[in-house]
Amino acid sequence: MRDRIVRRGLIVVVLVVLSTAIAHVQAAPAASPSTQSAVAPTYRIFATREGLVGRRTANGHIIQPRDRFVALPCWCVLSPKGTDKFKVRLTYNGRSVVVPVWDVGPWNTRDDYWNPNRRYGDLPVGMPMAEAAYFHGYNGGRDEWGRRITLPNGIDIADGTFWDDLGMTKSDYVYVTFLWLGEDPGPGGAIEVGNGEYTDDPAQTMVTAPEGALTVDNTDTTFNPIGKDWYEEPCGLNKQHQWTYSTTDPAKATTAATWQAPNLSPGFYEVKAYIPACGNPATTSARYRISHAGATTEVTLDQQAAAGQWASLGTYYFGGSANEMPQISLSDLTNDRGLAVRYDAIAWEPRTDTTPPDTQLISISRADNGFQVQWGGNDDLTGVAGYDVQVRLLPDGGWTDWKRGTTELSAWFGPDEGKQFAFRVRARDWAGNVEPWEEAAIADTTNLP
């Protein structure tokens, strides 16, 4: 049982009288249904049982056997007695219930950890101050009163909700949705588990690797995490994944991991990352670094938008060197702060490219005593490896090479000496497919000023 805020004698009377006034002064007004648009945020919070039957809550309610409400550690979201002005949805092992906030605690009274502009602004949103103190020594491991924190709990649950509604038997992590911050996502739709069975628990969702792909999970020996700030969630490939909090400060980016793909035959592969759907809100800017054929490409992925999917990180050539170890890396450094960076499985799925690139001459413009020529193109799978550009003297000159295998996308041609020229371009991709030449000129200089 956790420590609680002492409320005895006259202190009880004073707090009860002041609670409504404090709630009106400190609380942001709850959004009305007509103005709510975003889904209310959900965080994974360690929960303990309230108990204390016969005691008075912070809003004056006398706790009943098998009561149904919660306590949160901030006066700013205390519902007036008998109301549900502030309420949360609790989800645990497939069960879900909505209950009001009728008490203040545990540990703190000003820890609005669900607020993007929270009081403890140096902590991630969604991490209770008690959790940071317990696991990371924040505030010397003590609450706002100086008491040593002995549990990482950020919510207390009344007995009826704890035992009967959620089926809890001991303190544990629950999913808490803060309903005054957006629309209620509901208890969750039916998710197919397999063999014709369904569940509303995301932790039970069946995840399979792409057929024919080489897959490295975070449970494999070639997954290499570094840093100490790791957490786990019960969903993903093999029904679990790891995560850490995101940061925008390079000095605080201390957690990262790599996935290595041993025995990968040389060739082209589409790299895919599985993004699990459960847990705290995910980052919108996970920065994956793909090492391939002596080069490194960074790809930014919105993990929130990709939840529950195998998200493509692009197609690359691997196996170009005997010493190359195909590797994907991901750190906690993102463009947002305090969100979950998810680490589950990476798949290398073989791809065959048989289609040549598609190119175009974009523009020709007068530049000094010559011309500035610009070209470009795209390839549907492996990417453009290089361009060939040819030129011919008008009206009846033959085609001659100007650029061969260039990676440039523009160049100056001249001097023109009063003559007119035509240009054409083609490209080859990394799979060796070469685009055929156009028989006629793609663009010429005859109509330039």
For each residue, the residues with C-beta under 8 A, 3 or more apart:
1: 48 49 51
2: 48 105 106 107 150 151 153 156
3: 106 107 143 147 150
4: 52 105 106
5: 58 104 105 109
6: 11
7: 11 12 15 55 56 58
8: 11 12
9: 12 13
10: 13 14
11: 6 7 8 14 15
12: 7 8 9 15 16 56
13: 9 10 16 17
14: 10 11 17 18
15: 7 11 12 18 19 58
16: 12 13 19 56 58 59 60
17: 13 14 20 21
18: 14 15 21 22
19: 15 16 22 23 58 59 60 75 78 80
20: 17 23 24 59 80
21: 17 18 24 25
22: 18 19 25 26 75 76 78
23: 19 20 26 27 75 76 77 78 79 80 85
24: 20 21 27
25: 21 22
26: 22 23 74 75 76
27: 23 24 30 76 77 78 86
28: 76
29:
30: 27 85 86 180
31: 35 36 180 181 182
32: 35 36
33: 36
34:
35: 31 32
36: 31 32 33 182 183
37: 182 183
38: 181 182 183
39: 182 183 185
40: 89 177 178 179 180 181 182 183 184 185
41: 114 125 126 177 178 181 182 281
42: 89 91 175 176 177 178 185 280 281
43: 113 114 126 175 176 178 280 281
44: 126 173 174 175 176 233 279 280
45: 126 128 131 153 154 155 173 174 175 176
46: 128 131 151 152 153 154 155 171 172 173
47: 90 153 154 155 156 157 162 168 171 172 173 174 176
48: 1 2 106 151 153 155 156 157 171
49: 1 156 157 158 159 162 163 168 171
50: 63 67 69 70 71 103 156 157 158 159 162
51: 1 159
52: 4 55 63
53: 63 64 65 67 159
54: 62 63
55: 7 52 62 63
56: 7 12 16 60 61 62 63
57: 60 61 62 63 69 71 102 103
58: 5 7 15 16 19 71 75 78 102 103 104 105
59: 16 19 20 78 79 80 81 102 103
60: 16 19 56 57 81
61: 56 57 69 81 82 102 103
62: 54 55 56 57
63: 50 52 53 54 55 56 57 67 158
64: 53 67
65: 53 159 160
66: 159 160 163 164
67: 50 53 63 64 158 159 160 161
68: 97 99 158 160 161 165
69: 50 57 61 99 100 101 102 103 158 161
70: 50 88 90 99 100 101 102 103 155 156 157 158 161
71: 50 57 58 101 102 103 104 105 106 155 156
72: 77 86 88 101 103 104 105 154 155
73: 104 105 106 107 108 109 110 111 113 128 129 130 154
74: 26 77 78 104 108 109 110 111 112
75: 19 22 23 26 58 78 104 109 110
76: 22 23 26 27 28 110 112
77: 23 27 72 74 86 101 112 180
78: 19 22 23 27 58 59 74 75 86 101 102 103 104
79: 23 59 83 84 85 86 87 100 101 102
80: 19 20 23 59 83 85
81: 59 60 61 102
82: 61
83: 79 80 100
84: 79 87 99 100
85: 23 30 79 80 100 180
86: 27 30 72 77 78 79 100 101 179 180
87: 79 84 98 99 100 101 179 180
88: 70 72 98 99 101 155 176 177 178 179
89: 40 42 96 97 98 176 177 179 184 185 187
90: 47 70 96 97 98 99 157 161 165 166 174 175 176 177
91: 42 94 95 96 174 175 177 187 188
92: 95 96 166 167 168 172 174 175
93: 166 167 201
94: 91 199 200 201 204
95: 91 92 165 166 167
96: 89 90 91 92 186 187 188 200
97: 68 89 90 161 165 166
98: 87 88 89 90 179 184
99: 68 69 70 84 87 88 90 157 158 161 165
100: 69 70 79 83 84 85 86 87
101: 69 70 71 72 77 78 79 86 87 88
102: 57 58 59 61 69 70 71 78 79 81 158
103: 50 57 58 59 61 69 70 71 72 78 156
104: 5 58 71 72 73 74 75 78 109
105: 2 4 5 58 71 72 73 108 109 156
106: 2 3 4 48 71 73 130 151 153 154 155 156
107: 2 3 73 111 129 130 143 144 147 149 153
108: 73 74 105 111 129 130 143 144
109: 5 73 74 75 104 105 144
110: 73 74 75 76 119 144
111: 73 74 107 108 118 119 120 128 129 130 144 154
112: 74 76 77 115 118 119
113: 43 73 118 120 123 125 126 127 128 129 154
114: 41 43 118 125 126 176 178 181
115: 112 118 119 125
116: 125
117: 121
118: 111 112 113 114 115 121 123 125
119: 110 111 112 115
120: 111 113 123 129 132
121: 117 118
122:
123: 113 118 120 127 129 132 138 338
124: 127 245 246 337 338 339
125: 41 113 114 115 116 118 337 338 339
126: 41 43 44 45 113 114 280 281 338
127: 113 123 124 131 132 245 338
128: 45 46 73 111 113 131 132 152 153 154 155
129: 73 107 108 111 113 120 123 132 133 138 139 143 144
130: 73 106 107 108 111 133 134 143 149 151 152 153 154
131: 45 46 127 128 134 135 152 153 154
132: 120 123 127 128 129 135 136 138 139
133: 129 130 136 137 138 139 140 141 142 143 149 152
134: 130 131 141 149 150 151 152
135: 131 132 152
136: 132 133 229
137: 133 140 141
138: 123 129 132 133 141
139: 129 132 133 142 143 144
140: 133 137
141: 133 134 137 138 148 149
142: 133 139 145 146 147 148 149
143: 3 107 108 129 130 133 139 146 147 149
144: 107 108 109 110 111 129 139
145: 142
146: 142 143
147: 3 107 142 143
148: 141 142
149: 107 130 133 134 141 142 143 152
150: 2 3 134
151: 2 46 48 106 130 134 171
152: 46 128 130 131 133 134 135 149
153: 2 45 46 47 48 106 107 128 130 131 156 171
154: 45 46 47 72 73 106 111 113 128 130 131 176
155: 45 46 47 48 70 71 72 88 106 128 174 176
156: 2 47 48 49 50 70 71 103 105 106 153
157: 47 48 49 50 70 90 99 161 162 166 168 174
158: 49 50 63 67 68 69 70 99 102 161 162
159: 49 50 51 53 65 66 67 162 163
160: 65 66 67 68 163 164 165
161: 67 68 69 70 90 97 99 157 158 164 165 166
162: 47 49 50 157 158 159 165 166 168
163: 49 66 159 160 166 167 168 169
164: 66 160 161 167
165: 68 90 95 97 99 160 161 162
166: 90 92 93 95 97 157 161 162 163 174
167: 92 93 95 163 164
168: 47 49 92 157 162 163 172 174
169: 163
170:
171: 46 47 48 49 151 153
172: 46 47 92 168
173: 44 45 46 47
174: 44 45 47 90 91 92 155 157 166 168
175: 42 43 44 45 90 91 92 278
176: 42 43 44 45 47 88 89 90 114 154 155
177: 40 41 42 88 89 90 91 184 185
178: 40 41 42 43 88 114 181
179: 40 86 87 88 89 98 182 184
180: 30 31 40 77 85 86 87
181: 31 38 40 41 114 178
182: 31 36 37 38 39 40 41 179
183: 36 37 38 39 40
184: 40 89 98 177 179
185: 39 40 42 89 177 188
186: 96 189
187: 89 91 96 200
188: 91 96 185 191 200 201 202
189: 186 200
190: 198 199 200
191: 188 198 199 200 201 202 204 205
192: 197 198 205 206
193: 197 198 199 204 205 206
194: 197 206
195:
196:
197: 192 193 194
198: 190 191 192 193
199: 94 190 191 193 204 205
200: 94 96 187 188 189 190 191
201: 93 94 188 191 204
202: 188 191 205 235 276 277 278 308
203: 233 234 235 239 278
204: 94 191 193 199 201 239
205: 191 192 193 199 202 235 277 308
206: 192 193 194
207: 235 236 237 238 239 274 276 345
208:
209: 213 215 237 345 347
210: 213 215 272 310 347 349
211:
212: 349 350
213: 209 210 272 347 348 349 350
214: 261 263 264 347 348
215: 209 210 237 345 346 347 348
216: 220 222 223 259 260 261 345 346 347
217: 220 223 237 238 344 345
218: 223 225 236 240 241 242 257 343 344 345
219: 223 238 240
220: 216 217 223
221:
222: 216 259 260 261 262
223: 216 217 218 219 220 257 258 259 260 343
224: 257 258 259 260
225: 218 230 242 255 256 257 343
226: 255 256 257
227: 230 244 254 255 256 332
228: 254 255
229: 136 244 245 254 255 332
230: 225 227 242 243 244 255
231: 242 243 244
232: 240 241 242 243
233: 44 203 236 240 241 242 243 276 278 279
234: 203 239 240 278
235: 202 203 205 207 239 240 241 276 277 278 279
236: 207 218 233 239 240 241 274 276 342 344 345
237: 207 209 215 217 241 274 344 345
238: 207 217 219
239: 203 204 207 234 235 236
240: 218 219 232 233 234 235 236
241: 218 232 233 235 236 237 276 342 343 344 345
242: 218 225 230 231 232 233 257 342 343 344
243: 230 231 232 233 279 280 340 341 342 343
244: 227 229 230 231 255 332 340 341 343
245: 124 127 229 332 338 339 340 341
246: 124 283 285 332 333 334 336 337 338 339 340 341
247: 252 253 332 333 334 337 338
248: 333 334 335 336 337
249: 252 253 337
250: 253 333
251:
252: 247 249
253: 247 249 250 256 331 332 333
254: 227 228 229 332
255: 225 226 227 228 229 230 244 331 332 341
256: 225 226 227 253 329 330 331 332
257: 218 223 224 225 226 242 329 330 343
258: 223 224 327 328 329 330
259: 216 222 223 224 327 328 329 346
260: 216 222 223 224 325 326 327
261: 214 216 222 264 318 325 326 327 346 348
262: 222 325
263: 214
264: 214 261 269 318 319 326 348
265: 319
266: 317 318 319 320
267: 317 318 319 350 351
268: 315 316 317 318 350 351 352 353 381 382 430 431
269: 264 315 316 318 326 348 349 350 351
270: 312 314 315 348 349 351
271: 290 312 313 314 315 316 328 346 347 348 349
272: 210 213 310 311 312 313 346 347 349
273: 288 301 306 310 311 313 328 344 345 346 347
274: 207 236 237 309 310 311 344 345 346 347
275: 282 301 303 306 307 308 309 311 342 344
276: 202 207 233 235 236 241 279 307 308 342 344
277: 202 205 235 307 308
278: 175 202 203 233 234 235
279: 44 233 235 243 276 282 340 342
280: 42 43 44 126 243 339 340
281: 41 42 43 126 304 339 340
282: 275 279 286 303 304 307 339 340 341 342
283: 246 286 302 303 304 334 336 339 340 341 342
284: 302 303 304 305 334 335 336 339
285: 246 300 301 302 334 335 336
286: 282 283 300 301 302 303 330 334 341 342
287: 298 299 300 330 331 333 334
288: 273 298 299 300 301 313 328 329 330
289: 296 297 298 299 328 329 330
290: 271 296 297 298 299 313 314 316 328
291: 295 296 324 325 326 327 328 329
292: 295 296 297 316 317 318 320 326
293: 316 317 318 319 320 321 324
294: 320 321 324
295: 291 292
296: 289 290 291 292
297: 289 290 292 314 316
298: 287 288 289 290
299: 287 288 289 290 313 314
300: 285 286 287 288 335
301: 273 275 285 286 288 306 311 313
302: 283 284 285 286 305 306
303: 275 282 283 284 286 306 307 311 340 341 342
304: 281 282 283 284 307
305: 284 302
306: 273 275 301 302 303 309 311
307: 275 276 277 282 303 304
308: 202 205 275 276 277
309: 274 275 306
310: 210 272 273 274 347
311: 272 273 274 275 301 303 306
312: 270 271 272
313: 271 272 273 288 290 299 301 328
314: 270 271 290 297 299
315: 268 269 270 271 351 353 381 382 383
316: 268 269 271 290 292 293 297
317: 266 267 268 292 293 320 382 430
318: 261 264 266 267 268 269 292 293 324 326 348
319: 264 265 266 267 293 324 326
320: 266 292 293 294 317 324
321: 293 294 324
322:
323:
324: 291 293 294 318 319 320 321
325: 260 261 262 291
326: 260 261 264 269 291 292 318 319 348
327: 258 259 260 261 291
328: 258 259 271 273 288 289 290 291 313 346
329: 256 257 258 259 288 289 291
330: 256 257 258 286 287 288 289 341 343
331: 253 255 256 287 341
332: 227 229 244 245 246 247 253 254 255 256 341
333: 246 247 248 250 253 287
334: 246 247 248 283 284 285 286 287 337 339 341
335: 248 284 285 300
336: 246 248 283 284 285 339
337: 124 125 246 247 248 249 334
338: 123 124 125 126 127 245 246 247
339: 124 125 245 246 280 281 282 283 284 334 336
340: 243 244 245 246 279 280 281 282 283 303
341: 243 244 245 246 255 282 283 286 303 330 331 332 334
342: 236 241 242 243 275 276 279 282 283 286 303
343: 218 223 225 241 242 243 244 257 330
344: 217 218 236 237 241 242 273 274 275 276
345: 207 209 215 216 217 218 236 237 241 273 274
346: 215 216 259 261 271 272 273 274 328
347: 209 210 213 214 215 216 271 272 273 274 310
348: 213 214 215 261 264 269 270 271 318 326
349: 210 212 213 269 270 271 272
350: 212 213 267 268 269
351: 267 268 269 270 315 381 382
352: 268 431
353: 268 315 379 380 381 382 429 430 431 433
354: 431 433
355: 379 380 381 433
356: 379 427 428 429 433 434 435 436
357: 377 378 379 384 427 428 429 433 435
358: 377 378 379 435
359: 375 376 377 384 387 425 426 427 435
360: 375 376 377 425 442
361: 364 373 374 375 423 424 425 442 443
362: 374 375 376
363: 372 373 374 443
364: 361 371 372 373 374 423 443 444 445 448
365: 371 372 448
366: 371 372 448 449
367: 370 371 372 412 414
368: 412 414
369: 414 415 416
370: 367 412 413 414 415 416
371: 364 365 366 367 412 413 414 416 421 445 448
372: 363 364 365 366 367 410 411 412 413
373: 361 363 364 389 410 411 412 413 423
374: 361 362 363 364 409 410
375: 359 360 361 362 387 389 409 410 425
376: 359 360 362 409
377: 357 358 359 360 384 387 425 427 435
378: 357 358 384
379: 353 355 356 357 358 382 383 384 427 429 430 433
380: 353 355
381: 268 315 351 353 355 429 431
382: 268 315 317 351 353 379 385 429 430 431
383: 315 379 429 430
384: 357 359 377 378 379 387 427 428 429
385: 382 405 427 428 429 430
386: 405 406 407 427 428
387: 359 375 377 384 403 405 406 407 408 409 425 426 427
388: 401 403 404 405 406 425 426 427 428
389: 373 375 401 402 403 406 411 423 424 425
390: 399 400 401 402 423 424 425 437
391: 399 400 402 413 421 422 423
392: 397 398 399 400 421 422 441
393: 397 419 420 421
394: 397 419 420 421 422 444 445 446
395: 420
396:
397: 392 393 394 400
398: 392
399: 390 391 392 424 437
400: 390 391 392 397
401: 388 389 390 404
402: 389 390 391 411 413 423
403: 387 388 389 406 408 411
404: 388 401
405: 385 386 387 388 428
406: 386 387 388 389 403 411
407: 386 387
408: 387 403 411
409: 374 375 376 387
410: 372 373 374 375
411: 372 373 389 402 403 406 408
412: 367 368 370 371 372 373
413: 370 371 372 373 391 402 416 421 423
414: 367 368 369 370 371
415: 369 370
416: 369 370 371 413 419 420 421 445
417:
418:
419: 393 394 416
420: 393 394 395 416 444 445 446
421: 371 391 392 393 394 413 416 444 445
422: 391 392 394 441 442 443 444 445
423: 361 364 373 389 390 391 402 413 441 442 443 444
424: 361 389 390 399 437 438 440 441 442
425: 359 360 361 375 377 387 388 389 390 442
426: 359 387 388 434 435 436 437 438
427: 356 357 359 377 379 384 385 386 387 388 434 435
428: 356 357 384 385 386 388 405 432 433 434 435
429: 353 356 357 379 381 382 383 384 385 432 433
430: 268 317 353 379 382 383 385
431: 268 352 353 354 381 382
432: 428 429
433: 353 354 355 356 357 379 428 429
434: 356 426 427 428
435: 356 357 358 359 377 426 427 428
436: 356 426
437: 390 399 424 426
438: 424 426 441 442
439:
440: 424
441: 392 422 423 424 438 444
442: 360 361 422 423 424 425 438
443: 361 363 364 422 423
444: 364 394 420 421 422 423 441 447
445: 364 371 394 416 420 421 422 448
446: 394 420
447: 444
448: 364 365 366 371 445
449: 366
